Amino acid sequence: MQKRLNLWQRLKPEHKEAIEEENKDYPYKVEEIKEELTSKDFFTEVRYGIAFHVMSPNKLDFLGDAFNTNKYE
């Protein structure tokens, strides 16, 4: 049986880099984003504030675009 990847694992590398660069002076914010995405499997479960912090530095209109479509290892 395949293991489902959490959202942090599915987050595209370029988006992780943008989040870390945008928040380099606020490491607690990056940690909060990472904790939230690690605990979720579906982007519809992500809290609004976290979604904003993912979408804003990446200039995304849709949160789902931040993630790879492969959901399994």
SULNOR-V643104 format. One record per residue. N is the residue number from 1. RES is the residue in one small letter. PHI is phi in whole degrees, 0 to 359 (999 if undefined). PSI is psi as a letter, one per 40 degrees, with the letter a starting at -180 (999 if undefined). OMEGA is omega in degrees with one decimal (none if undefined). Layout:
N,RES,PHI,PSI,OMEGA  N,RES,PHI,PSI,OMEGA
This chain:
1,m,999,h,-179.3  2,q,281,i,178.6  3,k,266,h,178.8  4,r,286,h,176.7  5,l,277,i,175.2  6,n,280,i,-175.0  7,l,294,d,178.2  8,w,296,d,178.6  9,q,293,d,-178.6  10,r,272,e,-179.3  11,l,298,h,-177.2  12,k,298,h,-176.4  13,p,305,d,-179.4  14,e,294,d,177.9  15,h,284,d,174.7  16,k,300,d,179.9  17,e,299,d,179.9  18,a,295,d,178.4  19,i,297,d,-179.5  20,e,294,d,179.0  21,e,293,d,-179.8  22,e,298,d,-173.6  23,n,245,f,-176.5  24,k,298,d,177.3  25,d,271,e,-177.0  26,y,229,g,-176.2  27,p,300,d,178.3  28,y,296,d,179.5  29,k,290,d,177.4  30,v,297,d,179.6  31,e,296,d,178.0  32,e,295,d,177.6  33,i,297,d,-179.0  34,k,298,d,179.1  35,e,299,d,-179.3  36,e,297,d,-176.5  37,l,289,d,177.3  38,t,291,d,-176.7  39,s,269,e,-177.0  40,k,238,i,176.7  41,d,253,e,-175.4  42,f,233,h,-176.4  43,f,294,e,178.1  44,t,288,e,178.5  45,e,270,e,-174.6  46,v,285,h,178.2  47,r,296,i,-175.6  48,y,304,d,-177.7  49,g,298,d,178.6  50,i,293,d,177.8  51,a,302,d,178.6  52,f,300,d,-178.3  53,h,289,e,173.6  54,v,276,d,-174.2  55,m,285,d,-173.1  56,s,301,d,-178.0  57,p,291,e,-179.2  58,n,260,e,178.5  59,k,53,f,-179.9  60,l,260,i,174.5  61,d,264,e,-175.5  62,f,224,h,-176.5  63,l,302,d,-178.4  64,g,301,d,179.5  65,d,290,e,-178.1  66,a,281,e,-170.9  67,f,245,i,172.0  68,n,292,i,-177.4  69,t,279,e,177.9  70,n,289,h,-174.6  71,k,262,e,-175.0  72,y,231,i,176.0  73,e,290,999,none
